[in-house]
Amino acid sequence: MRFKVAFFDLDGTLVDNFFAVHECCNFVERDLGLPVTDYSKVRATVGGSIVLTMQRLVGPEKAGEAVELYRGYFAGHWADGLSAMPGAVELLKNLKAIGVKSAVLTNKNEVFSRKIVERVGMLPFLSDVIGTSEESAAKLIRKPYPEFTCLALKRMNATAEESLMVGDSPFDAEAGINAGMTAHLVATGSHSAEELSRLKVEGVHKNLEELGRAVFGILSPC
């Protein structure tokens, strides 16, 4: 088999957590006396880390305060509107059955990421959940920087050549490619298939079901 390990982004790839993210961003904007941002714009900013999201939404001057406020709100609202992406649990289950190890690789806080995948029933099919902490994110140990991806490879005892990066954004593509991994993307998150097709990745897919079929030969049940 070509790939022994598959790394998956979380938001927009394996789970839909955008309701809680939008909700918490709006809480922060109200606290700072700013107009609230609509759902579609917030969704489009997600991917590079909450630091980058806040820089885009409230500006660099207020971003530090905004991030601290956001973390407080998210701690109480992380499960609001949470759901697994269609076909995500089934894909992870099938990959485990055929001997492919799967791991989450996300810029989201690792503690909350583990809670999220446990809540939606994915944890039994994952070998690891690799996210960030406040300290690591501040040191740029996050996507798309290769230090983060290389750390993930080490935790999974895998090489870049035998590993696949799956995500929904340019950050995911860069994270994989910067570390020498093959990258495939799904158009279920913050970017359209047309936008993703402009990136130098091996494949762009409508959803996880299509990816599973094209990359791993996993067929959906009739």
C-alpha positions in Angstrom: 0.0 0.0 0.0 1.3 3.4 -0.9 0.4 5.2 2.3 0.9 3.7 5.8 -0.1 6.9 7.7 -2.8 9.5 6.9 -2.8 12.9 8.7 -6.1 14.7 8.8 -6.8 18.3 9.4 -9.7 18.7 11.9 -12.0 21.8 11.2 -13.5 21.6 7.8 -12.0 18.2 7.1 -13.1 15.7 9.8 -15.5 17.8 11.7 -17.8 20.8 11.4 -17.0 23.1 14.3 -17.6 26.3 12.5 -20.8 27.2 14.5 -18.8 27.3 17.8 -15.9 29.2 16.2 -18.3 31.8 14.7 -20.2 32.1 18.0 -17.0 32.6 20.0 -15.6 35.1 17.5 -18.8 37.2 17.8 -18.6 37.1 21.6 -15.1 38.5 21.4 -16.0 41.2 18.9 -18.9 42.3 21.2 -16.5 42.5 24.2 -14.1 44.7 22.2 -16.9 46.9 21.0 -16.6 45.9 17.4 -19.3 44.9 14.9 -19.9 41.2 14.7 -18.7 39.3 11.6 -21.0 37.1 9.6 -20.7 33.3 9.5 -19.3 33.1 6.0 -16.5 35.6 6.6 -15.5 33.9 9.9 -15.5 30.5 8.2 -13.2 31.9 5.4 -10.6 33.1 8.0 -10.3 29.7 9.8 -7.3 27.5 9.1 -4.0 29.2 10.0 -4.6 29.3 13.8 -6.8 31.4 16.0 -4.0 34.0 16.2 -4.2 34.6 12.4 -8.0 34.5 12.5 -8.2 37.2 15.1 -5.6 39.3 13.3 -7.8 39.3 10.3 -11.1 39.9 12.2 -10.0 42.6 14.8 -6.6 43.8 13.5 -3.1 43.1 14.8 -3.4 45.7 17.6 -6.2 43.9 19.4 -5.4 40.4 18.3 -3.6 39.4 21.5 -6.5 40.4 23.7 -8.9 38.8 21.3 -7.1 35.5 21.4 -7.2 35.3 25.2 -11.0 36.2 25.2 -11.6 33.6 22.5 -9.9 30.8 24.5 -12.1 31.6 27.5 -15.3 31.5 25.4 -14.3 28.4 23.4 -13.6 26.4 26.6 -17.3 26.7 27.4 -18.7 26.5 23.9 -16.5 24.1 21.9 -19.2 21.5 21.5 -21.9 23.9 20.3 -23.2 22.7 16.9 -20.4 20.2 16.6 -20.8 17.4 14.1 -18.6 14.9 12.1 -18.2 15.6 8.4 -20.3 13.2 6.3 -18.3 10.0 5.8 -15.5 10.9 8.2 -16.1 8.3 10.9 -16.6 5.6 8.2 -13.4 6.5 6.4 -11.3 6.4 9.6 -12.8 3.1 10.5 -12.1 1.7 7.1 -8.6 2.9 7.1 -7.9 1.3 10.4 -9.4 -2.0 9.0 -7.0 -2.0 6.0 -3.9 -1.2 8.2 -3.5 2.6 7.6 -2.8 4.6 10.7 -4.7 7.9 11.0 -3.9 10.9 13.1 -5.3 14.4 13.5 -2.9 17.2 12.7 -4.5 20.5 13.6 -3.6 24.1 14.7 -6.4 23.8 17.2 -5.5 23.3 20.9 -4.6 19.6 21.4 -6.7 19.1 24.5 -9.9 20.4 22.9 -9.1 18.6 19.7 -9.1 15.3 21.6 -12.4 16.1 23.2 -13.9 17.0 19.8 -12.9 13.7 18.1 -14.0 11.8 21.2 -17.4 13.5 21.1 -18.1 12.6 17.5 -17.0 9.0 17.8 -13.6 9.2 16.0 -11.2 8.6 18.8 -11.2 4.7 18.6 -10.0 4.9 15.0 -7.2 7.4 15.5 -3.6 6.6 16.5 -2.9 10.1 17.7 -4.4 13.6 18.0 -1.7 16.2 17.4 -2.6 19.8 18.0 -1.0 22.9 19.5 -0.6 24.5 22.9 -0.3 28.2 23.7 3.5 27.8 24.0 4.0 25.8 20.7 1.8 28.1 18.7 3.8 31.2 19.9 7.0 29.4 18.7 5.4 28.9 15.3 5.2 25.1 15.9 2.0 24.9 13.9 0.8 24.4 10.3 2.2 25.2 7.7 5.7 25.2 9.4 7.7 22.1 8.8 8.8 21.8 12.4 5.2 21.0 13.3 4.7 18.4 10.6 8.1 16.8 11.4 7.1 16.6 15.0 3.9 14.8 13.9 5.9 12.4 11.8 8.1 11.6 14.8 5.1 11.0 17.0 3.7 8.6 14.5 7.1 6.9 13.9 6.5 7.6 10.2 8.4 9.0 7.2 7.2 11.7 4.9 7.3 9.4 1.9 4.9 6.9 3.4 2.5 9.6 4.8 -0.4 11.5 3.4 -1.7 14.9 4.4 -5.5 15.5 4.0 -7.0 18.9 4.6 -9.3 21.6 3.3 -7.0 24.7 3.0 -3.7 26.0 1.6 -2.3 25.7 5.1 -2.8 22.0 5.0 -1.3 21.7 1.6 1.8 23.7 2.6 2.1 21.7 5.9 2.4 18.5 4.0 4.4 19.7 1.1 6.9 21.6 3.2 7.7 18.4 5.0 7.9 16.3 1.9 4.5 14.6 2.2 1.9 14.0 -0.5 -1.1 16.3 0.0 -4.8 15.7 -1.0 -7.5 18.2 -0.2 -11.3 18.1 0.2 -13.6 21.0 -0.6 -15.7 20.7 2.5 -14.2 23.5 4.5 -13.2 27.1 4.0 -12.2 26.9 0.3 -13.9 25.8 -2.9 -12.7 23.0 -5.2 -11.8 25.7 -7.7 -9.6 27.5 -5.2 -7.9 24.4 -4.0 -7.2 23.2 -7.6 -4.8 26.1 -8.0 -2.5 24.6 -5.4 0.3 22.2 -6.1 -1.3 19.1 -4.5 -1.8 15.6 -5.9 -5.6 15.7 -5.7 -8.7 17.7 -4.9 -11.9 15.9 -3.9 -15.5 16.9 -3.4 -15.6 15.2 0.0 -14.0 12.4 2.1 -16.0 9.7 0.5 -14.6 10.6 -2.9 -11.1 10.8 -1.4 -11.4 7.4 0.2 -12.4 5.9 -3.1 -9.8 7.7 -5.2 -6.8 7.3 -2.9 -7.5 4.1 -0.9 -10.0 2.3 -3.1 -12.5 2.3 -0.3 -16.0 1.9 -1.8 -19.2 3.2 -0.1 -21.7 0.5 0.9 -24.6 0.1 -1.6 
